[in-house]
Amino acid sequence: MTSTTATTNVATAPDRPRTSPTVRGRLPFRYVALETVRQLRNVKAMVFTFAIPVVMLLVFGAAYGSQVDQATGLRYLTVTTLQMASYGAMMAALGQAFAIVTERSIGWNRQLRVTPLSGWGFMVSKLIAAMAFAAVSIGITVTVSVVALHASLDAGHWLAAAVGIWCGVVPFALIAILIGQFAGPSFAQPLFMVVFMGLAILGGLWVPLSVMPTWMGSVAHLLPSYWLNRIGQMGAGATGSTGMLEPALVLTGWAVALAAVIVWRYRRDAARR
């Protein structure tokens, strides 16, 4: 790619941070900060992402909140809050796929590949933006549950559950990056819906796994969405929980595997320029 083409791409890419890293392998903090702020300015995406879990919480939490879930020992309102917090955080993270697909379609990713931005730097910049979205979604959902529905759980358990869910979002942000790297504009929407709906339903974020067929429960244990929900329940002090170590290890395994594929793909594309 010539310098003239590179300059043209930068000029035509809307609202793109124009600070390029100077040393390959180092994380470009200014670029990451600008990328995160740019993502958080997407008001339409934020409203859609934050509204759905809150509406579902208000509907289901108000209907069954006073009952106790026998599987966890927690009130259904607390269980529903954790499910919707996980659901909203997962949606916020996976939504990054559309931003990446759009950037690819206008040539922004090609422009990044002619800079010293490493595969790790590219991945971390998208990951941080996704984590920022997820943090806001989790905070709004828990706040609505406590203030509007009077969910009762001590502050320590709320904090442990929220932080656990937030950290558990990492694999979903990486899944979004993979979708963005491989899917074309016309294929991104259906692929996103299949992945998102499949993870939400089979992971038990909409319907308790206890009412699902046995085979679905077996499949759920293989999915990161199941463990995202579990890490929140364990943080909240669910009955019979063995701690947050098991779900943390499973989610970390997913994150490491996905990160390796993303970096490989970025480096392969960069080698073609």
Steps between C-alpha positions, in 0.01 A plus 500: 500500500641839409517794739243682282246220546568485872443874533174475305371223727571701811328805357185308401460290814244680721588577858810279496782565744794624299778435746713208382730307732868552442644173628367160392414277795421781742142577591402841353321642804385818328350300215326267749356797691371668184352172373317443831360854508389469138313179577329651805373790284282256305181599682266281294700186570527586869126558547411177321761299690409635842122511461429137413644337816339765719155447345533123539612546859201719582259248345638174639652637819175664609300186422711242684730706718367397842542126439816308581690305237559153641807438284695801628331598825471855370181693441378487143538876479872463574534209258317695230715807563816295454361337186407834348831657603679212326269528200551875465876475545518224240291709258723804557813296431369314194370825353860598427482267201295753303753777562782280369302391193427865421865593539602220264244610242640856484863387498591614851646162597730513194619838618573363847702215356746739333569660838719338767183388684556138603241224505492520878456877488208470259335235717548686827362826357176324402492304824523810718217671309284189546581481871404865546162435338450190714585683823234764434241234415569300818491813715166616358337157539609451860408858592148464356454172687604650833327839467182413309438139606670512843720197440659397829862390501787640699740735327790254512307232310368750246855620438642148470223396260532814285879484478485128422255555215701795369825299490312208345401716204848476347431185289189661351691811399751271328219311325379838371844580364509163322158561344618843391816356346332223301145617419408727212246781539212295359579198717582671830141556618374139459824359641478731800140397568578129480799530733332739742166319525670161521727609783217672689253212478737204539692681773188531716482879491135503393355174627634299799683189386300295751192522273694418182570153356797318650707525182471878505643505851798297377557738209472800732801388702715538190396861435652815651152649554416229755814575696440872475167449676658262751779736598238763582297257711808384686602856566155561645544209741286232336432195716741215442737708291862388506636844427577703192817314403342240269302744284798737498727225366251394231447859383876560501549193282246633251670841502850362437385281210303780335780754548746270325272469196442878484870586512577233241235640265620859542862405437405297192308798359785736583748275316292535182524879478 
